[in-house]
Amino acid sequence: MLFRRGELAFFLHGFAKSDRDNLRRKELSGLRSLANEYLGLDAAGLAVAQATGTIIEVECDDQAV
């Protein structure tokens, strides 16, 4: 599941479709709540979350095809 607001995006959960079809409603609701918390963080909050390992930054190589 990817949640995005502006240029900020959080990838919270991934699974193989061969393992399961979809998320349950409660799982989706929980992930949305978590995404809203992360997306609501300011720069200082994001820095703390990153420093504590709560979130990790994934950088994109724009030159990759």
C-alpha positions as CSV (number, residue, x, y, z in Angstrom):
1,M,0.0,0.0,0.0
2,L,1.3,3.4,-1.0
3,F,0.0,6.6,0.5
4,R,0.9,9.9,-1.0
5,R,0.4,13.6,-0.3
6,G,2.1,16.0,-2.6
7,E,5.8,15.0,-2.9
8,L,5.7,12.9,0.2
9,A,4.8,9.2,-0.1
10,F,4.9,6.2,2.3
11,F,5.0,2.6,1.3
12,L,3.5,0.8,4.3
13,H,2.7,-2.8,3.2
14,G,3.4,-5.1,0.4
15,F,2.3,-8.7,-0.3
16,A,2.4,-11.1,-3.2
17,K,-1.0,-11.5,-4.8
18,S,-0.2,-15.2,-4.9
19,D,-0.2,-15.2,-1.1
20,R,-3.5,-13.3,-0.6
21,D,-6.1,-11.4,-2.7
22,N,-6.6,-8.2,-0.7
23,L,-6.3,-6.6,2.7
24,R,-9.1,-6.9,5.2
25,R,-11.1,-3.7,5.9
26,K,-9.6,-3.5,9.4
27,E,-6.0,-3.8,8.0
28,L,-6.7,-1.2,5.4
29,S,-8.2,1.2,8.0
30,G,-5.2,0.7,10.2
31,L,-2.7,1.4,7.4
32,R,-4.7,4.5,6.4
33,S,-4.5,5.8,10.0
34,L,-0.8,5.1,10.2
35,A,-0.2,6.9,6.8
36,N,-2.2,9.9,8.0
37,E,0.1,10.1,11.1
38,Y,3.2,9.9,8.9
39,L,1.9,12.3,6.3
40,G,1.0,14.8,9.1
41,L,4.6,15.0,10.4
42,D,6.6,18.1,9.8
43,A,10.3,18.1,8.8
44,A,11.4,17.7,12.4
45,G,9.0,14.8,13.1
46,L,10.1,13.1,9.9
47,A,13.8,13.5,10.9
48,V,13.1,12.0,14.4
49,A,11.2,9.1,12.8
50,Q,14.0,8.5,10.4
51,A,16.7,8.8,13.1
52,T,14.9,6.2,15.3
53,G,14.4,3.8,12.4
54,T,10.6,4.1,12.4
55,I,10.8,5.0,8.8
56,I,13.5,4.7,6.2
57,E,14.1,6.8,3.1
58,V,14.2,5.1,-0.2
59,E,15.8,7.2,-2.9
60,C,14.8,7.0,-6.5
61,D,17.4,7.0,-9.3
62,D,15.7,9.2,-11.9
63,Q,18.1,7.8,-14.5
64,A,16.9,4.2,-14.1
65,V,14.7,2.9,-16.8
